[in-house]
Amino acid sequence: VKVFEHADHMKAAIEAKYHVIFMDYAMGPDHLNGAEATKELRDGGFAGKIVAISSDPRANQLIIEAGANEALPTKAVLRSFLVHLAKEHAKTLSSRA
């Protein structure tokens, strides 16, 4: 897990080949917003999952329209979603063994 303060450096995320990116919308003045960053990721070839996590439903919709796969209804759901992803990842690893 890596946390970035803002989304201005999407090239690093593309090169790191992350499997999942959680995208907030507002990341401060003078920085890309979540929809712009998501579009940049998709235009750059990122094929992983992008999950919108804004507390504003309209902002989540804008991120989805820019190429995110889904949105969480609240940031409080993020912890549960991460636990679910970890379990799915563990299943994948055990099936390879």
N, CA, C and O atoms as CSV, one atom per row, in Angstrom:
chain,resi,resn,atom,element,x,y,z
A,1,VAL,N,N,0.850,-1.174,0.000
A,1,VAL,CA,C,0.000,0.000,0.000
A,1,VAL,C,C,0.889,1.229,0.000
A,1,VAL,O,O,1.845,1.329,0.769
A,2,LYS,N,N,0.555,2.157,-0.875
A,2,LYS,CA,C,1.284,3.415,-0.924
A,2,LYS,C,C,0.263,4.537,-1.021
A,2,LYS,O,O,-0.696,4.448,-1.788
A,3,VAL,N,N,0.468,5.587,-0.247
A,3,VAL,CA,C,-0.434,6.732,-0.240
A,3,VAL,C,C,0.305,7.918,-0.848
A,3,VAL,O,O,1.424,8.248,-0.456
A,4,PHE,N,N,-0.355,8.547,-1.817
A,4,PHE,CA,C,0.197,9.741,-2.444
A,4,PHE,C,C,-0.607,10.945,-1.984
A,4,PHE,O,O,-1.832,10.876,-1.882
A,5,GLU,N,N,0.075,12.047,-1.707
A,5,GLU,CA,C,-0.577,13.263,-1.233
A,5,GLU,C,C,-1.533,13.829,-2.267
A,5,GLU,O,O,-2.591,14.356,-1.921
A,6,HIS,N,N,-1.161,13.722,-3.534
A,6,HIS,CA,C,-2.015,14.189,-4.619
A,6,HIS,C,C,-1.755,13.311,-5.831
A,6,HIS,O,O,-0.908,12.419,-5.786
A,7,ALA,N,N,-2.475,13.560,-6.906
A,7,ALA,CA,C,-2.443,12.655,-8.062
A,7,ALA,C,C,-1.734,13.249,-9.267
A,7,ALA,O,O,-2.045,12.886,-10.402
A,8,ASP,N,N,-0.802,14.142,-9.050
A,8,ASP,CA,C,-0.144,14.792,-10.179
A,8,ASP,C,C,0.886,13.917,-10.891
A,8,ASP,O,O,1.323,14.246,-11.994
A,9,HIS,N,N,1.263,12.834,-10.283
A,9,HIS,CA,C,2.335,12.023,-10.863
A,9,HIS,C,C,1.838,10.629,-11.237
A,9,HIS,O,O,2.310,9.624,-10.706
A,10,MET,N,N,0.891,10.588,-12.144
A,10,MET,CA,C,0.288,9.329,-12.546
A,10,MET,C,C,1.278,8.400,-13.232
A,10,MET,O,O,1.111,7.181,-13.183
A,11,LYS,N,N,2.296,8.946,-13.866
A,11,LYS,CA,C,3.282,8.102,-14.546
A,11,LYS,C,C,3.909,7.111,-13.563
A,11,LYS,O,O,4.142,5.955,-13.915
A,12,ALA,N,N,4.180,7.554,-12.340
A,12,ALA,CA,C,4.764,6.661,-11.337
A,12,ALA,C,C,3.810,5.527,-10.993
A,12,ALA,O,O,4.246,4.394,-10.787
A,13,ALA,N,N,2.519,5.815,-10.928
A,13,ALA,CA,C,1.531,4.776,-10.629
A,13,ALA,C,C,1.431,3.785,-11.776
A,13,ALA,O,O,1.274,2.585,-11.551
A,14,ILE,N,N,1.520,4.270,-12.984
A,14,ILE,CA,C,1.466,3.384,-14.156
A,14,ILE,C,C,2.697,2.484,-14.182
A,14,ILE,O,O,2.586,1.281,-14.416
A,15,GLU,N,N,3.859,3.060,-13.945
A,15,GLU,CA,C,5.103,2.286,-13.973
A,15,GLU,C,C,5.182,1.268,-12.836
A,15,GLU,O,O,5.784,0.206,-12.995
A,16,ALA,N,N,4.578,1.588,-11.690
A,16,ALA,CA,C,4.624,0.684,-10.540
A,16,ALA,C,C,3.713,-0.531,-10.725
A,16,ALA,O,O,3.835,-1.513,-9.992
A,17,LYS,N,N,2.809,-0.472,-11.690
A,17,LYS,CA,C,1.901,-1.572,-12.005
A,17,LYS,C,C,1.061,-2.004,-10.803
A,17,LYS,O,O,0.950,-3.191,-10.495
A,18,TYR,N,N,0.468,-1.002,-10.129
A,18,TYR,CA,C,-0.438,-1.311,-9.030
A,18,TYR,C,C,-1.645,-2.063,-9.571
A,18,TYR,O,O,-2.008,-1.925,-10.739
A,19,HIS,N,N,-2.256,-2.854,-8.711
A,19,HIS,CA,C,-3.447,-3.602,-9.103
A,19,HIS,C,C,-4.720,-2.795,-8.858
A,19,HIS,O,O,-5.685,-2.895,-9.616
A,20,VAL,N,N,-4.711,-1.985,-7.780
A,20,VAL,CA,C,-5.877,-1.201,-7.403
A,20,VAL,C,C,-5.416,0.195,-6.982
A,20,VAL,O,O,-4.436,0.351,-6.254
A,21,ILE,N,N,-6.142,1.194,-7.453
A,21,ILE,CA,C,-5.899,2.573,-7.025
A,21,ILE,C,C,-7.211,3.121,-6.484
A,21,ILE,O,O,-8.242,3.056,-7.154
A,22,PHE,N,N,-7.167,3.662,-5.269
A,22,PHE,CA,C,-8.318,4.325,-4.670
A,22,PHE,C,C,-8.148,5.810,-4.933
A,22,PHE,O,O,-7.148,6.409,-4.538
A,23,MET,N,N,-9.135,6.405,-5.606
A,23,MET,CA,C,-9.005,7.776,-6.088
A,23,MET,C,C,-10.004,8.705,-5.404
A,23,MET,O,O,-11.217,8.541,-5.535
A,24,ASP,N,N,-9.473,9.675,-4.677
A,24,ASP,CA,C,-10.318,10.725,-4.116
A,24,ASP,C,C,-10.491,11.787,-5.190
A,24,ASP,O,O,-9.796,11.757,-6.206
A,25,TYR,N,N,-11.400,12.715,-4.983
A,25,TYR,CA,C,-11.629,13.738,-5.997
A,25,TYR,C,C,-10.804,14.997,-5.737
A,25,TYR,O,O,-9.992,15.388,-6.575
A,26,ALA,N,N,-11.002,15.618,-4.609
A,26,ALA,CA,C,-10.326,16.883,-4.312
A,26,ALA,C,C,-8.991,16.613,-3.629
A,26,ALA,O,O,-8.941,16.030,-2.546
A,27,MET,N,N,-7.917,17.042,-4.271
A,27,MET,CA,C,-6.587,16.807,-3.723
A,27,MET,C,C,-5.799,18.105,-3.573
A,27,MET,O,O,-4.569,18.118,-3.623
A,28,GLY,N,N,-6.521,19.167,-3.394
A,28,GLY,CA,C,-5.885,20.446,-3.123
A,28,GLY,C,C,-5.792,21.329,-4.343
A,28,GLY,O,O,-5.811,20.862,-5.482
A,29,PRO,N,N,-5.689,22.637,-4.073
A,29,PRO,CA,C,-5.567,23.586,-5.181
A,29,PRO,C,C,-4.272,23.341,-5.966
A,29,PRO,O,O,-3.270,22.888,-5.412
A,30,ASP,N,N,-4.314,23.641,-7.226
A,30,ASP,CA,C,-3.148,23.499,-8.113
A,30,ASP,C,C,-2.735,22.047,-8.362
A,30,ASP,O,O,-1.611,21.788,-8.791
A,31,HIS,N,N,-3.645,21.095,-8.092
A,31,HIS,CA,C,-3.363,19.681,-8.371
A,31,HIS,C,C,-4.496,19.118,-9.225
A,31,HIS,O,O,-5.595,19.671,-9.258
A,32,LEU,N,N,-4.223,18.031,-9.903
A,32,LEU,CA,C,-5.269,17.340,-10.652
A,32,LEU,C,C,-6.389,16.934,-9.708
A,32,LEU,O,O,-6.143,16.643,-8.538
A,33,ASN,N,N,-7.611,16.911,-10.208
A,33,ASN,CA,C,-8.677,16.323,-9.400
A,33,ASN,C,C,-8.770,14.834,-9.751
A,33,ASN,O,O,-8.090,14.362,-10.662
A,34,GLY,N,N,-9.603,14.110,-9.032
A,34,GLY,CA,C,-9.685,12.667,-9.223
A,34,GLY,C,C,-10.119,12.242,-10.609
A,34,GLY,O,O,-9.641,11.230,-11.120
A,35,ALA,N,N,-11.019,12.997,-11.232
A,35,ALA,CA,C,-11.456,12.656,-12.588
A,35,ALA,C,C,-10.323,12.870,-13.590
A,35,ALA,O,O,-10.097,12.037,-14.468
A,36,GLU,N,N,-9.617,13.981,-13.456
A,36,GLU,CA,C,-8.487,14.251,-14.362
A,36,GLU,C,C,-7.393,13.196,-14.193
A,36,GLU,O,O,-6.820,12.723,-15.174
A,37,ALA,N,N,-7.110,12.833,-12.941
A,37,ALA,CA,C,-6.075,11.832,-12.680
A,37,ALA,C,C,-6.482,10.462,-13.218
A,37,ALA,O,O,-5.655,9.732,-13.765
A,38,THR,N,N,-7.757,10.118,-13.060
A,38,THR,CA,C,-8.244,8.837,-13.574
A,38,THR,C,C,-8.129,8.784,-15.092
A,38,THR,O,O,-7.690,7.779,-15.651
A,39,LYS,N,N,-8.518,9.851,-15.749
A,39,LYS,CA,C,-8.388,9.908,-17.213
A,39,LYS,C,C,-6.934,9.768,-17.629
A,39,LYS,O,O,-6.625,9.067,-18.592
A,40,GLU,N,N,-6.035,10.438,-16.901
A,40,GLU,CA,C,-4.610,10.351,-17.217
A,40,GLU,C,C,-4.092,8.927,-17.028
A,40,GLU,O,O,-3.288,8.442,-17.824
A,41,LEU,N,N,-4.553,8.265,-15.978
A,41,LEU,CA,C,-4.166,6.869,-15.764
A,41,LEU,C,C,-4.617,5.983,-16.920
A,41,LEU,O,O,-3.828,5.210,-17.463
A,42,ARG,N,N,-5.884,6.098,-17.290
A,42,ARG,CA,C,-6.411,5.259,-18.381
A,42,ARG,C,C,-5.737,5.593,-19.702
A,42,ARG,O,O,-5.401,4.692,-20.471
A,43,ASP,N,N,-5.537,6.876,-19.974
A,43,ASP,CA,C,-4.860,7.269,-21.220
A,43,ASP,C,C,-3.422,6.763,-21.249
A,43,ASP,O,O,-2.860,6.522,-22.317
A,44,GLY,N,N,-2.832,6.603,-20.062
A,44,GLY,CA,C,-1.458,6.115,-19.977
A,44,GLY,C,C,-1.340,4.611,-20.004
A,44,GLY,O,O,-0.235,4.070,-19.958
A,45,GLY,N,N,-2.482,3.921,-20.079
A,45,GLY,CA,C,-2.458,2.472,-20.206
A,45,GLY,C,C,-2.708,1.702,-18.922
A,45,GLY,O,O,-2.573,0.479,-18.916
A,46,PHE,N,N,-3.066,2.370,-17.834
A,46,PHE,CA,C,-3.329,1.651,-16.594
A,46,PHE,C,C,-4.571,0.787,-16.770
A,46,PHE,O,O,-5.650,1.290,-17.082
A,47,ALA,N,N,-4.409,-0.521,-16.568
A,47,ALA,CA,C,-5.517,-1.453,-16.775
A,47,ALA,C,C,-6.064,-2.014,-15.469
A,47,ALA,O,O,-7.005,-2.808,-15.480
A,48,GLY,N,N,-5.483,-1.609,-14.348
A,48,GLY,CA,C,-5.942,-2.098,-13.050
A,48,GLY,C,C,-7.264,-1.485,-12.651
A,48,GLY,O,O,-7.873,-0.728,-13.408
A,49,LYS,N,N,-7.695,-1.822,-11.459
A,49,LYS,CA,C,-8.966,-1.334,-10.936
A,49,LYS,C,C,-8.774,0.049,-10.330
A,49,LYS,O,O,-7.806,0.284,-9.606
A,50,ILE,N,N,-9.684,0.957,-10.620
A,50,ILE,CA,C,-9.707,2.280,-9.996
A,50,ILE,C,C,-11.039,2.396,-9.263
A,50,ILE,O,O,-12.103,2.185,-9.845
A,51,VAL,N,N,-10.964,2.734,-7.976
A,51,VAL,CA,C,-12.148,2.848,-7.137
A,51,VAL,C,C,-12.246,4.287,-6.629
A,51,VAL,O,O,-11.337,4.777,-5.958
A,52,ALA,N,N,-13.338,4.950,-6.948
A,52,ALA,CA,C,-13.570,6.320,-6.488
A,52,ALA,C,C,-13.956,6.288,-5.009
A,52,ALA,O,O,-14.758,5.452,-4.593
A,53,ILE,N,N,-13.378,7.206,-4.207
A,53,ILE,CA,C,-13.651,7.196,-2.765
A,53,ILE,C,C,-14.023,8.578,-2.217
A,53,ILE,O,O,-13.808,8.849,-1.036
A,54,SER,N,N,-14.565,9.430,-3.042
A,54,SER,CA,C,-14.970,10.748,-2.555
A,54,SER,C,C,-16.208,10.635,-1.674
A,54,SER,O,O,-17.030,9.739,-1.862
A,55,SER,N,N,-16.336,11.539,-0.722
A,55,SER,CA,C,-17.547,11.571,0.099
A,55,SER,C,C,-18.697,12.247,-0.646
A,55,SER,O,O,-19.831,12.251,-0.165
A,56,ASP,N,N,-18.411,12.815,-1.808
A,56,ASP,CA,C,-19.420,13.483,-2.633
A,56,ASP,C,C,-19.841,12.542,-3.769
A,56,ASP,O,O,-19.024,12.232,-4.636
A,57,PRO,N,N,-21.097,12.081,-3.780
A,57,PRO,CA,C,-21.538,11.156,-4.827
A,57,PRO,C,C,-21.337,11.690,-6.244
A,57,PRO,O,O,-21.015,10.914,-7.144
A,58,ARG,N,N,-21.518,12.986,-6.466
A,58,ARG,CA,C,-21.326,13.560,-7.805
A,58,ARG,C,C,-19.859,13.469,-8.214
A,58,ARG,O,O,-19.558,13.184,-9.373
A,59,ALA,N,N,-18.945,13.707,-7.277
A,59,ALA,CA,C,-17.518,13.592,-7.572
A,59,ALA,C,C,-17.172,12.148,-7.933
A,59,ALA,O,O,-16.398,11.906,-8.859
A,60,ASN,N,N,-17.745,11.192,-7.204
A,60,ASN,CA,C,-17.513,9.785,-7.546
A,60,ASN,C,C,-18.009,9.487,-8.955
A,60,ASN,O,O,-17.353,8.762,-9.704
A,61,GLN,N,N,-19.152,10.035,-9.317
A,61,GLN,CA,C,-19.687,9.821,-10.658
A,61,GLN,C,C,-18.746,10.380,-11.719
A,61,GLN,O,O,-18.543,9.757,-12.761
A,62,LEU,N,N,-18.175,11.545,-11.460
A,62,LEU,CA,C,-17.219,12.131,-12.411
A,62,LEU,C,C,-15.979,11.250,-12.564
A,62,LEU,O,O,-15.444,11.113,-13.664
A,63,ILE,N,N,-15.529,10.660,-11.473
A,63,ILE,CA,C,-14.363,9.759,-11.528
A,63,ILE,C,C,-14.716,8.505,-12.326
A,63,ILE,O,O,-13.907,8.029,-13.122
A,64,ILE,N,N,-15.910,7.972,-12.120
A,64,ILE,CA,C,-16.348,6.804,-12.887
A,64,ILE,C,C,-16.437,7.141,-14.376
A,64,ILE,O,O,-15.987,6.368,-15.221
A,65,GLU,N,N,-17.012,8.287,-14.685
A,65,GLU,CA,C,-17.119,8.703,-16.086
A,65,GLU,C,C,-15.733,8.869,-16.724
A,65,GLU,O,O,-15.589,8.730,-17.939
A,66,ALA,N,N,-14.731,9.162,-15.918
A,66,ALA,CA,C,-13.363,9.317,-16.429
A,66,ALA,C,C,-12.642,7.980,-16.581
A,66,ALA,O,O,-11.549,7.925,-17.144
A,67,GLY,N,N,-13.259,6.887,-16.074
A,67,GLY,CA,C,-12.662,5.572,-16.278
A,67,GLY,C,C,-12.531,4.688,-15.062
A,67,GLY,O,O,-11.989,3.587,-15.169
A,68,ALA,N,N,-13.012,5.130,-13.891
A,68,ALA,CA,C,-12.959,4.265,-12.710
A,68,ALA,C,C,-13.931,3.107,-12.866
A,68,ALA,O,O,-14.920,3.206,-13.593
A,69,ASN,N,N,-13.645,2.019,-12.183
A,69,ASN,CA,C,-14.482,0.831,-12.261
A,69,ASN,C,C,-15.706,0.900,-11.364
A,69,ASN,O,O,-16.772,0.387,-11.707
A,70,GLU,N,N,-15.545,1.534,-10.222
A,70,GLU,CA,C,-16.628,1.590,-9.256
A,70,GLU,C,C,-16.346,2.675,-8.233
A,70,GLU,O,O,-15.297,3.319,-8.261
A,71,ALA,N,N,-17.295,2.866,-7.331
A,71,ALA,CA,C,-17.144,3.854,-6.263
A,71,ALA,C,C,-17.643,3.263,-4.959
A,71,ALA,O,O,-18.574,2.459,-4.940
A,72,LEU,N,N,-17.018,3.669,-3.882
A,72,LEU,CA,C,-17.498,3.299,-2.563
A,72,LEU,C,C,-18.470,4.379,-2.094
A,72,LEU,O,O,-18.222,5.566,-2.309
A,73,PRO,N,N,-19.563,3.988,-1.463
A,73,PRO,CA,C,-20.557,4.989,-1.058
A,73,PRO,C,C,-20.045,5.955,0.008
A,73,PRO,O,O,-20.472,7.108,0.057
A,74,THR,N,N,-19.138,5.494,0.855
A,74,THR,CA,C,-18.517,6.359,1.856
A,74,THR,C,C,-17.084,5.898,2.074
A,74,THR,O,O,-16.747,4.745,1.802
A,75,LYS,N,N,-16.249,6.796,2.562
A,75,LYS,CA,C,-14.874,6.409,2.853
A,75,LYS,C,C,-14.809,5.389,3.975
A,75,LYS,O,O,-13.835,4.641,4.070
A,76,ALA,N,N,-15.826,5.343,4.827
A,76,ALA,CA,C,-15.856,4.375,5.917
A,76,ALA,C,C,-15.871,2.939,5.389
A,76,ALA,O,O,-15.446,2.020,6.089
A,77,VAL,N,N,-16.345,2.746,4.190
A,77,VAL,CA,C,-16.403,1.416,3.590
A,77,VAL,C,C,-15.010,0.970,3.115
A,77,VAL,O,O,-14.797,-0.216,2.864
A,78,LEU,N,N,-14.085,1.891,2.993
A,78,LEU,CA,C,-12.761,1.578,2.440
A,78,LEU,C,C,-12.056,0.471,3.221
A,78,LEU,O,O,-11.489,-0.435,2.611
A,79,ARG,N,N,-12.079,0.521,4.544
A,79,ARG,CA,C,-11.401,-0.514,5.331
A,79,ARG,C,C,-11.966,-1.891,5.013
A,79,ARG,O,O,-11.205,-2.834,4.793
A,80,SER,N,N,-13.287,-2.021,4.985
A,80,SER,CA,C,-13.912,-3.310,4.675
A,80,SER,C,C,-13.546,-3.778,3.274
A,80,SER,O,O,-13.307,-4.965,3.052
A,81,PHE,N,N,-13.504,-2.846,2.334
A,81,PHE,CA,C,-13.142,-3.187,0.958
A,81,PHE,C,C,-11.701,-3.699,0.901
A,81,PHE,O,O,-11.413,-4.663,0.192
A,82,LEU,N,N,-10.795,-3.056,1.646
A,82,LEU,CA,C,-9.396,-3.501,1.665
A,82,LEU,C,C,-9.273,-4.900,2.269
A,82,LEU,O,O,-8.491,-5.718,1.785
A,83,VAL,N,N,-10.038,-5.176,3.319
A,83,VAL,CA,C,-10.031,-6.518,3.908
A,83,VAL,C,C,-10.505,-7.535,2.882
A,83,VAL,O,O,-9.914,-8.607,2.752
A,84,HIS,N,N,-11.569,-7.209,2.151
A,84,HIS,CA,C,-12.083,-8.096,1.099
A,84,HIS,C,C,-11.015,-8.348,0.029
A,84,HIS,O,O,-10.801,-9.491,-0.375
A,85,LEU,N,N,-10.350,-7.294,-0.427
A,85,LEU,CA,C,-9.300,-7.458,-1.445
A,85,LEU,C,C,-8.171,-8.348,-0.934
A,85,LEU,O,O,-7.648,-9.175,-1.681
A,86,ALA,N,N,-7.796,-8.185,0.323
A,86,ALA,CA,C,-6.730,-9.005,0.897
A,86,ALA,C,C,-7.122,-10.479,0.904
A,86,ALA,O,O,-6.296,-11.343,0.612
A,87,LYS,N,N,-8.375,-10.767,1.236
A,87,LYS,CA,C,-8.841,-12.153,1.228
A,87,LYS,C,C,-8.828,-12.736,-0.186
A,87,LYS,O,O,-8.418,-13.878,-0.393
A,88,GLU,N,N,-9.279,-11.941,-1.149
A,88,GLU,CA,C,-9.264,-12.403,-2.546
A,88,GLU,C,C,-7.833,-12.647,-3.023
A,88,GLU,O,O,-7.564,-13.622,-3.725
A,89,HIS,N,N,-6.935,-11.769,-2.643
A,89,HIS,CA,C,-5.525,-11.919,-3.019
A,89,HIS,C,C,-4.942,-13.196,-2.386
A,89,HIS,O,O,-4.201,-13.930,-3.040
A,90,ALA,N,N,-5.273,-13.450,-1.136
A,90,ALA,CA,C,-4.785,-14.654,-0.452
A,90,ALA,C,C,-5.297,-15.905,-1.163
A,90,ALA,O,O,-4.547,-16.871,-1.308
A,91,LYS,N,N,-6.562,-15.912,-1.614
A,91,LYS,CA,C,-7.109,-17.046,-2.361
A,91,LYS,C,C,-6.327,-17.287,-3.638
A,91,LYS,O,O,-6.020,-18.425,-3.993
A,92,THR,N,N,-6.006,-16.184,-4.329
A,92,THR,CA,C,-5.254,-16.284,-5.587
A,92,THR,C,C,-3.872,-16.884,-5.335
A,92,THR,O,O,-3.406,-17.736,-6.092
A,93,LEU,N,N,-3.229,-16.432,-4.272
A,93,LEU,CA,C,-1.898,-16.951,-3.948
A,93,LEU,C,C,-1.954,-18.421,-3.571
A,93,LEU,O,O,-1.084,-19.192,-3.975
A,94,SER,N,N,-2.964,-18.825,-2.804
A,94,SER,CA,C,-3.049,-20.230,-2.389
A,94,SER,C,C,-3.397,-21.152,-3.557
A,94,SER,O,O,-2.993,-22.314,-3.568
A,95,SER,N,N,-4.133,-20.650,-4.526
A,95,SER,CA,C,-4.481,-21.469,-5.689
A,95,SER,C,C,-3.268,-21.665,-6.609
A,95,SER,O,O,-3.230,-22.613,-7.392
A,96,ARG,N,N,-2.299,-20.785,-6.515
A,96,ARG,CA,C,-1.075,-20.910,-7.324
A,96,ARG,C,C,-0.094,-21.894,-6.712
A,96,ARG,O,O,0.788,-22.408,-7.400
A,97,ALA,N,N,-0.246,-22.158,-5.414
A,97,ALA,CA,C,0.706,-23.024,-4.694
A,97,ALA,C,C,0.490,-24.480,-4.998
A,97,ALA,O,O,1.206,-25.333,-4.474
